[in-house]
Amino acid sequence: MSNIDIGINHTDRLAVAEGLKRLLADSYTLYLQTHNFHWNVTGPRFRELHLMFEEHYTELAIAVDDIAERIRTLDVPAPGTYKEFVRLSSIEEVEGVPSAEKMVEILVAGHEAVVKTCRAVLKPAQQADDESTAALVSDRMRLHEKTAWMLRALTQ
């Protein structure tokens, strides 16, 4: 780490960055799942789900970049390998190709997991007076809560 002075002490920057690394790993894992499901969804709701999954993975691609750049802004290296993401993520990888209905259920659980990770990152960011991270994480949390709600609505 270099000697930066952005009003957040070294220890707090490390703590916030560690939480952001978990958020990045969860977001990237969810991105991969969503992209995989976009490619492999079949059934009567193919077009609807195919297009929805594309919207979701496109948004997640932007999100992972924003999260990684925030980690770098805190002067900490951002994880960027599958091995690191698997170690850091709370989202399990999916084997095979589930049914369209199961894909939706898996994605609901994934978005809910990201919300929980956001909540865990938000606390150290707020304690460090790191408004930039708090804003980023709050925005992510709101988006994942809404996406989970919309996906859950498909199962009712």
VEXVO-175964 format. One record per atom (N, C-alpha, C): x, y, z; residue in one letter; residue number from 0; atom name. Coordinates in Angstrom, 1 decimal. Layout:
% residues N
REC|c1|c2|c3|torfi|dolo|domi
REC|X|Y|Z|a|NUM|CA
...
//
This chain:
% residues 156
REC|c1|c2|c3|torfi|dolo|domi
REC|0.8|-1.2|0.0|m|0|N
REC|0.0|0.0|0.0|m|0|CA
REC|0.9|1.2|0.0|m|0|C
REC|0.5|2.2|-0.7|s|1|N
REC|1.2|3.5|-0.7|s|1|CA
REC|0.7|4.4|0.4|s|1|C
REC|1.3|5.5|0.5|n|2|N
REC|0.9|6.5|1.6|n|2|CA
REC|-0.1|7.4|1.0|n|2|C
REC|-1.4|7.1|1.1|i|3|N
REC|-2.5|7.9|0.6|i|3|CA
REC|-3.1|8.6|1.8|i|3|C
REC|-3.7|9.7|1.5|d|4|N
REC|-4.4|10.5|2.6|d|4|CA
REC|-5.8|10.9|2.1|d|4|C
REC|-6.7|10.0|2.2|i|5|N
REC|-8.1|10.4|1.8|i|5|CA
REC|-9.1|10.4|3.0|i|5|C
REC|-8.5|10.5|4.2|g|6|N
REC|-9.3|10.7|5.4|g|6|CA
REC|-9.8|9.4|6.0|g|6|C
REC|-9.3|8.3|5.5|i|7|N
REC|-9.6|7.0|6.1|i|7|CA
REC|-8.3|6.3|6.5|i|7|C
REC|-8.2|5.9|7.7|n|8|N
REC|-6.9|5.4|8.1|n|8|CA
REC|-6.6|4.0|7.5|n|8|C
REC|-5.3|3.6|7.6|h|9|N
REC|-4.9|2.4|7.0|h|9|CA
REC|-5.7|1.2|7.4|h|9|C
REC|-5.9|1.0|8.7|t|10|N
REC|-6.6|-0.1|9.2|t|10|CA
REC|-8.0|-0.2|8.7|t|10|C
REC|-8.7|1.0|8.7|d|11|N
REC|-10.1|1.0|8.2|d|11|CA
REC|-10.1|0.7|6.7|d|11|C
REC|-9.1|1.3|6.0|r|12|N
REC|-9.1|1.0|4.5|r|12|CA
REC|-9.0|-0.5|4.2|r|12|C
REC|-8.1|-1.2|5.0|l|13|N
REC|-8.0|-2.6|4.9|l|13|CA
REC|-9.2|-3.4|5.2|l|13|C
REC|-9.9|-3.0|6.3|a|14|N
REC|-11.1|-3.7|6.7|a|14|CA
REC|-12.2|-3.5|5.6|a|14|C
REC|-12.4|-2.3|5.1|v|15|N
REC|-13.4|-2.0|4.1|v|15|CA
REC|-13.1|-2.8|2.8|v|15|C
REC|-11.8|-2.8|2.4|a|16|N
REC|-11.4|-3.4|1.2|a|16|CA
REC|-11.6|-5.0|1.3|a|16|C
REC|-11.4|-5.5|2.5|e|17|N
REC|-11.7|-7.0|2.7|e|17|CA
REC|-13.1|-7.3|2.4|e|17|C
REC|-14.0|-6.4|3.0|g|18|N
REC|-15.4|-6.6|2.7|g|18|CA
REC|-15.8|-6.5|1.2|g|18|C
REC|-15.2|-5.5|0.6|l|19|N
REC|-15.4|-5.2|-0.8|l|19|CA
REC|-14.9|-6.4|-1.7|l|19|C
REC|-13.9|-7.0|-1.2|k|20|N
REC|-13.4|-8.2|-2.0|k|20|CA
REC|-14.4|-9.3|-2.0|k|20|C
REC|-15.1|-9.5|-0.8|r|21|N
REC|-16.1|-10.5|-0.8|r|21|CA
REC|-17.3|-10.1|-1.6|r|21|C
REC|-17.6|-8.8|-1.6|l|22|N
REC|-18.7|-8.3|-2.5|l|22|CA
REC|-18.3|-8.5|-4.0|l|22|C
REC|-17.1|-8.3|-4.3|l|23|N
REC|-16.7|-8.5|-5.7|l|23|CA
REC|-16.8|-9.9|-6.1|l|23|C
REC|-16.3|-10.8|-5.2|a|24|N
REC|-16.4|-12.3|-5.5|a|24|CA
REC|-17.8|-12.7|-5.7|a|24|C
REC|-18.7|-12.3|-4.8|d|25|N
REC|-20.1|-12.7|-4.9|d|25|CA
REC|-20.7|-12.1|-6.2|d|25|C
REC|-20.4|-10.9|-6.5|s|26|N
REC|-21.0|-10.2|-7.7|s|26|CA
REC|-20.4|-10.9|-9.0|s|26|C
REC|-19.2|-11.3|-9.0|y|27|N
REC|-18.6|-11.9|-10.2|y|27|CA
REC|-19.2|-13.4|-10.3|y|27|C
REC|-19.3|-14.1|-9.2|t|28|N
REC|-19.9|-15.4|-9.3|t|28|CA
REC|-21.4|-15.3|-9.8|t|28|C
REC|-22.1|-14.4|-9.3|l|29|N
REC|-23.5|-14.2|-9.7|l|29|CA
REC|-23.5|-13.8|-11.2|l|29|C
REC|-22.6|-13.0|-11.6|y|30|N
REC|-22.5|-12.6|-13.0|y|30|CA
REC|-22.3|-13.9|-13.9|y|30|C
REC|-21.4|-14.7|-13.5|l|31|N
REC|-21.1|-15.9|-14.2|l|31|CA
REC|-22.3|-16.9|-14.3|l|31|C
REC|-23.0|-17.0|-13.1|q|32|N
REC|-24.2|-17.8|-13.1|q|32|CA
REC|-25.2|-17.3|-14.0|q|32|C
REC|-25.5|-16.0|-14.0|t|33|N
REC|-26.5|-15.4|-14.8|t|33|CA
REC|-26.2|-15.5|-16.3|t|33|C
REC|-24.9|-15.3|-16.6|h|34|N
REC|-24.5|-15.4|-18.0|h|34|CA
REC|-24.7|-16.9|-18.5|h|34|C
REC|-24.3|-17.8|-17.7|n|35|N
REC|-24.5|-19.2|-18.0|n|35|CA
REC|-25.9|-19.5|-18.2|n|35|C
REC|-26.8|-19.0|-17.3|f|36|N
REC|-28.2|-19.3|-17.5|f|36|CA
REC|-28.8|-18.6|-18.7|f|36|C
REC|-28.3|-17.5|-19.0|h|37|N
REC|-28.7|-16.8|-20.3|h|37|CA
REC|-28.4|-17.7|-21.5|h|37|C
REC|-27.2|-18.3|-21.5|w|38|N
REC|-26.9|-19.1|-22.6|w|38|CA
REC|-27.7|-20.4|-22.7|w|38|C
REC|-28.0|-20.9|-21.5|n|39|N
REC|-28.6|-22.3|-21.5|n|39|CA
REC|-30.0|-22.4|-21.1|n|39|C
REC|-30.7|-21.4|-20.9|v|40|N
REC|-32.2|-21.5|-20.5|v|40|CA
REC|-32.9|-22.0|-21.7|v|40|C
REC|-33.9|-22.9|-21.4|t|41|N
REC|-34.8|-23.4|-22.4|t|41|CA
REC|-36.2|-23.4|-21.8|t|41|C
REC|-37.2|-23.7|-22.6|g|42|N
REC|-38.6|-23.9|-22.2|g|42|CA
REC|-39.5|-22.8|-22.7|g|42|C
REC|-40.7|-22.8|-22.2|p|43|N
REC|-41.8|-21.9|-22.8|p|43|CA
REC|-41.5|-20.4|-22.4|p|43|C
REC|-40.7|-20.2|-21.4|r|44|N
REC|-40.4|-18.8|-21.1|r|44|CA
REC|-39.0|-18.4|-21.5|r|44|C
REC|-38.5|-19.1|-22.5|f|45|N
REC|-37.1|-18.9|-23.0|f|45|CA
REC|-36.8|-17.4|-23.3|f|45|C
REC|-37.6|-16.8|-24.2|r|46|N
REC|-37.3|-15.4|-24.6|r|46|CA
REC|-37.3|-14.5|-23.4|r|46|C
REC|-38.3|-14.6|-22.6|e|47|N
REC|-38.5|-13.7|-21.4|e|47|CA
REC|-37.2|-13.8|-20.5|e|47|C
REC|-36.9|-15.0|-20.2|l|48|N
REC|-35.8|-15.3|-19.2|l|48|CA
REC|-34.4|-15.0|-19.9|l|48|C
REC|-34.3|-15.4|-21.2|h|49|N
REC|-33.0|-15.1|-21.9|h|49|CA
REC|-32.7|-13.6|-21.9|h|49|C
REC|-33.7|-12.8|-22.2|l|50|N
REC|-33.5|-11.3|-22.2|l|50|CA
REC|-33.3|-10.7|-20.8|l|50|C
REC|-34.1|-11.2|-19.9|m|51|N
REC|-33.9|-10.7|-18.5|m|51|CA
REC|-32.5|-11.1|-18.0|m|51|C
REC|-32.1|-12.3|-18.2|f|52|N
REC|-30.8|-12.7|-17.7|f|52|CA
REC|-29.7|-11.8|-18.4|f|52|C
REC|-29.9|-11.5|-19.6|e|53|N
REC|-28.9|-10.6|-20.3|e|53|CA
REC|-28.9|-9.2|-19.7|e|53|C
REC|-30.0|-8.7|-19.3|e|54|N
REC|-30.1|-7.4|-18.6|e|54|CA
REC|-29.3|-7.5|-17.3|e|54|C
REC|-29.5|-8.6|-16.6|h|55|N
REC|-28.9|-8.7|-15.3|h|55|CA
REC|-27.4|-8.9|-15.4|h|55|C
REC|-26.9|-9.8|-16.3|y|56|N
REC|-25.5|-10.0|-16.4|y|56|CA
REC|-24.8|-8.7|-16.9|y|56|C
REC|-25.4|-8.0|-17.8|t|57|N
REC|-24.8|-6.7|-18.3|t|57|CA
REC|-24.7|-5.7|-17.1|t|57|C
REC|-25.7|-5.6|-16.3|e|58|N
REC|-25.6|-4.7|-15.1|e|58|CA
REC|-24.5|-5.2|-14.2|e|58|C
REC|-24.4|-6.5|-14.0|l|59|N
REC|-23.4|-7.0|-13.1|l|59|CA
REC|-22.0|-6.8|-13.6|l|59|C
REC|-21.8|-6.8|-14.9|a|60|N
REC|-20.5|-6.6|-15.5|a|60|CA
REC|-20.0|-5.2|-15.1|a|60|C
REC|-20.8|-4.2|-15.2|i|61|N
REC|-20.5|-2.9|-14.8|i|61|CA
REC|-20.2|-2.8|-13.3|i|61|C
REC|-21.0|-3.5|-12.5|a|62|N
REC|-20.9|-3.5|-11.0|a|62|CA
REC|-19.5|-4.1|-10.6|a|62|C
REC|-19.1|-5.2|-11.2|v|63|N
REC|-17.8|-5.7|-10.7|v|63|CA
REC|-16.7|-4.8|-11.0|v|63|C
REC|-16.8|-4.0|-12.1|d|64|N
REC|-15.7|-3.1|-12.4|d|64|CA
REC|-15.8|-1.9|-11.3|d|64|C
REC|-16.9|-1.5|-11.0|d|65|N
REC|-17.1|-0.4|-10.0|d|65|CA
REC|-16.5|-0.8|-8.6|d|65|C
REC|-16.8|-2.1|-8.3|i|66|N
REC|-16.4|-2.6|-7.0|i|66|CA
REC|-14.9|-2.8|-7.0|i|66|C
REC|-14.3|-3.3|-8.0|a|67|N
REC|-12.9|-3.5|-8.1|a|67|CA
REC|-12.2|-2.2|-8.1|a|67|C
REC|-12.7|-1.2|-8.8|e|68|N
REC|-12.1|0.1|-8.8|e|68|CA
REC|-12.1|0.8|-7.4|e|68|C
REC|-13.2|0.5|-6.6|r|69|N
REC|-13.3|1.1|-5.3|r|69|CA
REC|-12.2|0.4|-4.4|r|69|C
REC|-12.0|-0.8|-4.6|i|70|N
REC|-10.9|-1.5|-3.8|i|70|CA
REC|-9.6|-0.9|-4.1|i|70|C
REC|-9.3|-0.6|-5.4|r|71|N
REC|-8.1|0.0|-5.8|r|71|CA
REC|-8.0|1.4|-5.3|r|71|C
REC|-9.1|2.1|-5.3|t|72|N
REC|-9.1|3.5|-4.7|t|72|CA
REC|-8.6|3.5|-3.3|t|72|C
REC|-9.0|2.4|-2.6|l|73|N
REC|-8.5|2.3|-1.2|l|73|CA
REC|-7.1|1.8|-1.1|l|73|C
REC|-6.4|1.6|-2.2|d|74|N
REC|-5.0|1.2|-2.3|d|74|CA
REC|-4.8|-0.2|-1.9|d|74|C
REC|-5.7|-1.1|-2.3|v|75|N
REC|-5.6|-2.5|-2.0|v|75|CA
REC|-5.8|-3.2|-3.3|v|75|C
REC|-5.0|-4.3|-3.6|p|76|N
REC|-5.1|-5.0|-4.8|p|76|CA
REC|-6.5|-5.7|-4.9|p|76|C
REC|-7.1|-5.7|-6.0|a|77|N
REC|-8.4|-6.3|-6.2|a|77|CA
REC|-8.2|-7.8|-6.6|a|77|C
REC|-9.0|-8.7|-6.1|p|78|N
REC|-8.9|-10.1|-6.5|p|78|CA
REC|-9.4|-10.2|-8.0|p|78|C
REC|-8.8|-11.1|-8.7|g|79|N
REC|-9.2|-11.2|-10.1|g|79|CA
REC|-9.1|-12.6|-10.7|g|79|C
REC|-9.0|-13.6|-9.9|t|80|N
REC|-8.9|-15.0|-10.4|t|80|CA
REC|-10.0|-15.8|-9.9|t|80|C
REC|-10.4|-16.8|-10.7|y|81|N
REC|-11.4|-17.8|-10.2|y|81|CA
REC|-11.1|-18.3|-8.9|y|81|C
REC|-9.8|-18.7|-8.7|k|82|N
REC|-9.4|-19.3|-7.4|k|82|CA
REC|-9.7|-18.4|-6.2|k|82|C
REC|-9.4|-17.1|-6.4|e|83|N
REC|-9.7|-16.1|-5.3|e|83|CA
REC|-11.2|-15.9|-5.2|e|83|C
REC|-11.9|-15.8|-6.3|f|84|N
REC|-13.4|-15.6|-6.2|f|84|CA
REC|-14.0|-16.8|-5.5|f|84|C
REC|-13.6|-18.0|-5.8|v|85|N
REC|-14.2|-19.2|-5.1|v|85|CA
REC|-13.9|-19.1|-3.6|v|85|C
REC|-12.7|-18.8|-3.3|r|86|N
REC|-12.4|-18.7|-1.8|r|86|CA
REC|-13.2|-17.6|-1.1|r|86|C
REC|-13.4|-16.5|-1.8|l|87|N
REC|-14.1|-15.3|-1.1|l|87|CA
REC|-15.6|-15.3|-1.2|l|87|C
REC|-16.2|-16.0|-2.2|s|88|N
REC|-17.6|-15.9|-2.5|s|88|CA
REC|-18.4|-16.8|-1.5|s|88|C
REC|-19.6|-16.2|-1.2|s|89|N
REC|-20.6|-17.0|-0.4|s|89|CA
REC|-21.6|-17.7|-1.3|s|89|C
REC|-21.4|-17.6|-2.6|i|90|N
REC|-22.4|-18.2|-3.6|i|90|CA
REC|-21.7|-19.4|-4.2|i|90|C
REC|-22.4|-20.5|-4.1|e|91|N
REC|-21.9|-21.8|-4.6|e|91|CA
REC|-22.1|-21.9|-6.1|e|91|C
REC|-21.1|-22.5|-6.8|e|92|N
REC|-21.3|-22.7|-8.2|e|92|CA
REC|-22.3|-23.8|-8.5|e|92|C
REC|-22.9|-23.7|-9.7|v|93|N
REC|-24.0|-24.7|-10.0|v|93|CA
REC|-23.4|-25.7|-11.0|v|93|C
REC|-23.7|-27.0|-10.7|e|94|N
REC|-23.3|-28.0|-11.6|e|94|CA
REC|-24.4|-28.3|-12.6|e|94|C
REC|-24.0|-28.5|-13.9|g|95|N
REC|-25.0|-28.9|-14.9|g|95|CA
REC|-25.8|-27.7|-15.3|g|95|C
REC|-26.9|-28.0|-16.0|v|96|N
REC|-27.9|-27.0|-16.5|v|96|CA
REC|-29.2|-27.3|-15.8|v|96|C
REC|-29.6|-26.5|-14.8|p|97|N
REC|-30.9|-26.6|-14.2|p|97|CA
REC|-32.0|-26.2|-15.1|p|97|C
REC|-33.2|-26.6|-14.7|s|98|N
REC|-34.4|-26.2|-15.4|s|98|CA
REC|-34.6|-24.6|-15.3|s|98|C
REC|-35.4|-24.1|-16.1|a|99|N
REC|-35.6|-22.6|-16.1|a|99|CA
REC|-36.1|-22.2|-14.7|a|99|C
REC|-37.0|-22.9|-14.2|e|100|N
REC|-37.6|-22.6|-12.9|e|100|CA
REC|-36.5|-22.6|-11.8|e|100|C
REC|-35.7|-23.7|-11.8|k|101|N
REC|-34.6|-23.8|-10.9|k|101|CA
REC|-33.6|-22.6|-11.0|k|101|C
REC|-33.3|-22.3|-12.3|m|102|N
REC|-32.4|-21.1|-12.5|m|102|CA
REC|-32.9|-19.9|-11.8|m|102|C
REC|-34.2|-19.6|-11.9|v|103|N
REC|-34.8|-18.4|-11.3|v|103|CA
REC|-34.6|-18.6|-9.8|v|103|C
REC|-34.8|-19.7|-9.2|e|104|N
REC|-34.7|-19.9|-7.7|e|104|CA
REC|-33.2|-19.7|-7.3|e|104|C
REC|-32.3|-20.2|-8.1|i|105|N
REC|-30.9|-20.1|-7.8|i|105|CA
REC|-30.5|-18.6|-7.8|i|105|C
REC|-31.0|-17.9|-8.8|l|106|N
REC|-30.6|-16.5|-8.9|l|106|CA
REC|-31.2|-15.7|-7.8|l|106|C
REC|-32.4|-16.0|-7.4|v|107|N
REC|-33.0|-15.3|-6.2|v|107|CA
REC|-32.1|-15.5|-5.0|v|107|C
REC|-31.7|-16.7|-4.8|a|108|N
REC|-30.7|-17.0|-3.7|a|108|CA
REC|-29.4|-16.2|-3.8|a|108|C
REC|-28.9|-16.1|-5.0|g|109|N
REC|-27.7|-15.4|-5.3|g|109|CA
REC|-27.8|-13.9|-5.0|g|109|C
REC|-28.9|-13.3|-5.5|h|110|N
REC|-29.1|-11.9|-5.2|h|110|CA
REC|-29.3|-11.7|-3.7|h|110|C
REC|-30.0|-12.5|-3.1|e|111|N
REC|-30.2|-12.4|-1.6|e|111|CA
REC|-28.8|-12.5|-0.9|e|111|C
REC|-28.0|-13.4|-1.4|a|112|N
REC|-26.6|-13.6|-0.8|a|112|CA
REC|-25.8|-12.3|-0.9|a|112|C
REC|-25.9|-11.7|-2.1|v|113|N
REC|-25.2|-10.4|-2.3|v|113|CA
REC|-25.7|-9.3|-1.4|v|113|C
REC|-27.0|-9.3|-1.2|v|114|N
REC|-27.6|-8.3|-0.2|v|114|CA
REC|-27.0|-8.5|1.1|v|114|C
REC|-26.9|-9.7|1.6|k|115|N
REC|-26.3|-10.0|2.9|k|115|CA
REC|-24.8|-9.6|3.0|k|115|C
REC|-24.1|-9.8|1.9|t|116|N
REC|-22.7|-9.4|1.8|t|116|CA
REC|-22.6|-7.8|1.9|t|116|C
REC|-23.5|-7.2|1.2|c|117|N
REC|-23.6|-5.7|1.2|c|117|CA
REC|-23.8|-5.2|2.6|c|117|C
REC|-24.7|-5.8|3.3|r|118|N
REC|-25.0|-5.4|4.7|r|118|CA
REC|-23.7|-5.6|5.6|r|118|C
REC|-23.0|-6.6|5.3|a|119|N
REC|-21.7|-6.9|6.1|a|119|CA
REC|-20.7|-5.8|5.8|a|119|C
REC|-20.6|-5.4|4.5|v|120|N
REC|-19.6|-4.4|4.1|v|120|CA
REC|-20.0|-3.0|4.6|v|120|C
REC|-21.3|-2.8|4.6|l|121|N
REC|-21.8|-1.4|5.0|l|121|CA
REC|-21.3|-1.0|6.3|l|121|C
REC|-21.3|-1.9|7.3|k|122|N
REC|-21.0|-1.5|8.7|k|122|CA
REC|-19.6|-1.0|8.8|k|122|C
REC|-18.5|-1.7|8.4|p|123|N
REC|-17.2|-1.1|8.5|p|123|CA
REC|-17.0|0.2|7.7|p|123|C
REC|-17.7|0.3|6.5|a|124|N
REC|-17.6|1.5|5.7|a|124|CA
REC|-18.2|2.7|6.5|a|124|C
REC|-19.3|2.5|7.1|q|125|N
REC|-19.9|3.6|7.9|q|125|CA
REC|-19.0|3.9|9.1|q|125|C
REC|-18.5|2.9|9.8|q|126|N
REC|-17.6|3.2|10.9|q|126|CA
REC|-16.4|3.9|10.5|q|126|C
REC|-15.9|3.8|9.3|a|127|N
REC|-14.7|4.4|8.8|a|127|CA
REC|-15.0|5.8|8.2|a|127|C
REC|-16.3|6.2|8.2|d|128|N
REC|-16.7|7.4|7.6|d|128|CA
REC|-16.4|7.4|6.1|d|128|C
REC|-16.5|6.2|5.5|d|129|N
REC|-16.2|6.0|4.1|d|129|CA
REC|-17.5|6.1|3.3|d|129|C
REC|-17.9|7.3|3.1|e|130|N
REC|-19.2|7.6|2.4|e|130|CA
REC|-19.2|7.0|0.9|e|130|C
REC|-18.0|7.1|0.3|s|131|N
REC|-18.0|6.6|-1.1|s|131|CA
REC|-18.3|5.1|-1.2|s|131|C
REC|-17.7|4.3|-0.3|t|132|N
REC|-18.0|2.9|-0.2|t|132|CA
REC|-19.4|2.7|0.2|t|132|C
REC|-19.9|3.4|1.3|a|133|N
REC|-21.2|3.2|1.8|a|133|CA
REC|-22.2|3.5|0.7|a|133|C
REC|-22.0|4.5|-0.1|a|134|N
REC|-22.9|4.8|-1.2|a|134|CA
REC|-23.0|3.7|-2.3|a|134|C
REC|-21.8|3.2|-2.7|l|135|N
REC|-21.7|2.2|-3.6|l|135|CA
REC|-22.4|0.9|-3.1|l|135|C
REC|-22.1|0.5|-1.9|v|136|N
REC|-22.7|-0.7|-1.3|v|136|CA
REC|-24.2|-0.5|-1.1|v|136|C
REC|-24.7|0.6|-0.7|s|137|N
REC|-26.1|0.9|-0.6|s|137|CA
REC|-26.8|0.8|-1.9|s|137|C
REC|-26.2|1.3|-2.9|d|138|N
REC|-26.8|1.3|-4.3|d|138|CA
REC|-26.9|-0.2|-4.7|d|138|C
REC|-25.8|-1.0|-4.5|r|139|N
REC|-25.8|-2.4|-4.9|r|139|CA
REC|-26.9|-3.1|-4.1|r|139|C
REC|-27.0|-2.9|-2.8|m|140|N
REC|-27.9|-3.6|-2.0|m|140|CA
REC|-29.4|-3.3|-2.5|m|140|C
REC|-29.7|-2.1|-2.8|r|141|N
REC|-31.0|-1.7|-3.3|r|141|CA
REC|-31.3|-2.5|-4.6|r|141|C
REC|-30.3|-2.5|-5.5|l|142|N
REC|-30.5|-3.1|-6.8|l|142|CA
REC|-30.7|-4.6|-6.7|l|142|C
REC|-29.9|-5.3|-5.8|h|143|N
REC|-30.1|-6.7|-5.6|h|143|CA
REC|-31.4|-7.1|-4.9|h|143|C
REC|-31.8|-6.3|-4.0|e|144|N
REC|-33.1|-6.5|-3.3|e|144|CA
REC|-34.2|-6.4|-4.3|e|144|C
REC|-34.2|-5.5|-5.2|k|145|N
REC|-35.2|-5.3|-6.2|k|145|CA
REC|-35.2|-6.4|-7.2|k|145|C
REC|-34.0|-6.8|-7.6|t|146|N
REC|-33.9|-7.9|-8.6|t|146|CA
REC|-34.4|-9.2|-8.0|t|146|C
REC|-34.0|-9.5|-6.7|a|147|N
REC|-34.5|-10.7|-6.1|a|147|CA
REC|-36.1|-10.7|-6.0|a|147|C
REC|-36.6|-9.6|-5.7|w|148|N
REC|-38.1|-9.4|-5.6|w|148|CA
REC|-38.7|-9.7|-7.0|w|148|C
REC|-38.1|-9.2|-8.1|m|149|N
REC|-38.7|-9.4|-9.4|m|149|CA
REC|-38.5|-10.9|-9.8|m|149|C
REC|-37.4|-11.5|-9.5|l|150|N
REC|-37.3|-12.9|-9.8|l|150|CA
REC|-38.2|-13.8|-9.0|l|150|C
REC|-38.4|-13.4|-7.7|r|151|N
REC|-39.3|-14.2|-6.8|r|151|CA
REC|-40.7|-14.1|-7.4|r|151|C
REC|-41.1|-13.0|-8.0|a|152|N
REC|-42.4|-12.8|-8.5|a|152|CA
REC|-42.7|-13.8|-9.7|a|152|C
REC|-41.6|-14.2|-10.4|l|153|N
REC|-41.8|-15.2|-11.4|l|153|CA
REC|-42.2|-16.6|-10.9|l|153|C
REC|-41.9|-16.8|-9.6|t|154|N
REC|-42.1|-18.2|-9.1|t|154|CA
REC|-43.5|-18.3|-8.4|t|154|C
REC|-44.3|-17.2|-8.4|q|155|N
REC|-45.5|-17.3|-7.7|q|155|CA
REC|-46.7|-17.5|-8.7|q|155|C
//
